[in-house]
Amino acid sequence: MRFPPDTEAKIAQIDRFWRQYRSGLPVETVITTASEKLGAIDGDVVICGGTLGLLLGLGLQLRGLQVTIIERGLLQGREQEWNISRSELQNLVEAGLLTPEELAQVIVTEYNPGRVGFRGGTDYWVRDVLNLGVSPRLLLAILKEKLIRSGGRVQEHCSFTGAVVHPDGVAVHAGECLRARLLLDCMGYFSPISRQGRHQLYGHSRPDSICMVVGGCAQGLKPCSWGDLLYTFTPIEDNYQYFWEAFPAQDGRTTYLFTYSDLHPDRGGFEQLFRVYQRLMPQYQDSDPETIEFHRILGGFFPAYRNSPLGAAWDRVLSIGDSGGNQSPLSFGGFGAMVRHLPRLVLGLTEALEGNHLDRGDLSSLQPYQPNIGVTWLFQRVMRVEMGRSVPPDLINRVLDLVFREMAKLDPLVMKTFLQDVVQFSALTQTMAAMAIADPLLIARVVGLVGAGALGSWLGHYSLLGGYELLRKLPASRDFRGRRQWEAWSFGAGHDRLAA
């Protein structure tokens, strides 16, 4: 296999940051408060972080609000495509961010079907899940131009250094002082704002789990018209179960190796994980290593927190997207979660600004607890092997094959929506009951593996998922928090537009 010249240096850089993060990054005080009024303001919203913040920023700008986006580099998309489903992308058209013609322009690849399969089990096939490849470069270029044309501001090469929250606004420091009514943090998983916020709300900012990913886009692979959504072909190795994804790309085929991990000091790093990728990828793709040539190498890790989404730690400041933990602990991409929640967030933030609902409680109602995400923690726990724990080599594969085997007997939408991070009470109940009947000994073994604490926590989320299913049928209140609560019940029960 042939790799780009900077591959070794890139993996080493990721590995160094991983080890620093595992040791504990410092919690900087970047948000402070002041009692005096700010006075004159420059606009309604400052958004820190433009990659996903641009989606939100344009949505707010089109509703008549004055938005400024600051980005530490150039606000442009990467070469590697984002994979998403058409039903999710339709939100961008309905929100007015893209025309149907522009949507067609940014979709650069499309495939069907997608495969789910586990070593020793059956392959399951679904259609229209993560089957579109969107060019981030094309998408962000269109959105950026529209934002500027509609009166918004984009300030590039501006690094956020801090902000001061006043009773009537927030002063954001990023080279110059920007005065706004609201600061939105879209700086991603390692945002200093969200790290300080978690420390302030919960006393620490250490994640409960980590998803480690390496991959790349290559040519010279055996031709293949389908994609892999979740696939394994090896047993547990060195306290890791390795999972794979693969998607047709505009300039080859993208493959990812990922695994669920934690911050245990004996865990390996990315140099070790990349060696596993090099060893297994040709076998996974049934291709001759001599013919494989990589254009791009990718790698990173994604922390997940049980206390998510992250509420507001201050008035007038809110972390959203990856910064706020909106995504499922099973997934490692925030683009789909942002697109799925975009209509709700744009509407809620517009009402918050128009009605001056900008205190901590009001803003936290835009980042509510969601039991449909909470219940997925048990699945994530089953897919992660604790250090020093003796686990049968094929236990995870057997459990996951059982999950999808029973799902496959239900309505096809059950598996499809689950793979899109949408979980509903009825479908989950049917699946879990069928699993217990089909293989009670395996389920008993899983219960012993995860422990009473994790099981008790899951039962709490599961009960609330059922409760939200009932509460969402109540009429929505007319006041700001009442409407947000109804949205929380609806989304928290898995009844967003995907599941409708």
Number of C-alpha atoms within 10 A of each C-alpha: 13 12 15 12 8 10 14 13 10 15 21 14 13 18 21 14 16 19 17 12 14 16 12 12 15 12 17 11 14 18 20 13 14 11 9 10 12 18 10 10 15 15 18 21 27 28 27 29 25 29 22 22 24 24 23 26 27 28 25 22 23 19 12 12 19 20 28 27 26 25 22 16 13 14 21 16 17 13 12 20 23 18 22 23 19 17 12 19 18 16 18 19 14 12 17 13 20 20 14 13 9 14 18 11 13 21 22 14 17 23 19 18 18 22 19 21 23 24 17 14 16 13 14 18 18 19 16 16 23 24 24 24 23 25 23 19 16 19 19 21 15 15 18 23 13 17 24 15 10 15 16 21 19 23 18 15 14 19 17 20 13 17 22 17 26 19 16 19 25 30 25 24 17 19 12 11 13 18 24 25 23 27 24 22 24 26 27 24 18 14 18 23 29 29 22 21 27 24 15 14 15 11 10 13 19 18 16 14 20 20 20 21 23 24 23 21 24 22 16 16 18 13 13 12 12 18 26 21 21 17 20 21 17 17 18 17 10 11 19 20 23 23 20 23 19 24 28 25 24 18 12 18 22 24 25 20 24 24 19 26 25 20 19 11 10 9 16 17 17 23 18 12 21 20 11 14 22 15 12 16 17 18 12 16 16 12 15 13 17 11 14 17 18 19 14 16 22 18 19 17 21 19 21 26 19 14 16 20 25 26 27 26 23 20 23 26 28 27 29 27 29 28 25 28 25 23 23 25 28 20 16 20 16 20 17 22 20 21 21 21 19 19 17 17 20 21 16 22 21 19 14 19 16 12 10 15 19 24 16 16 15 21 25 23 20 25 23 20 20 23 27 26 25 24 25 20 23 18 16 17 18 18 22 22 23 19 15 9 9 10 13 9 15 15 18 22 23 15 21 18 21 24 17 22 21 17 24 18 12 14 10 12 15 22 24 20 17 17 18 20 19 22 26 24 21 12 18 18 13 14 22 16 13 18 20 14 10 14 12 13 11 16 17 11 12 16 14 11 18 17 10 11 9 15 17 11 14 19 15 14 21 21 14 22 27 18 16 24 21 13 18 19 11 10 10 14 12 9 9 15 19 14 16 25 20 19 21 24 26 20 27 28 27 26 19 15 14 16 17 6
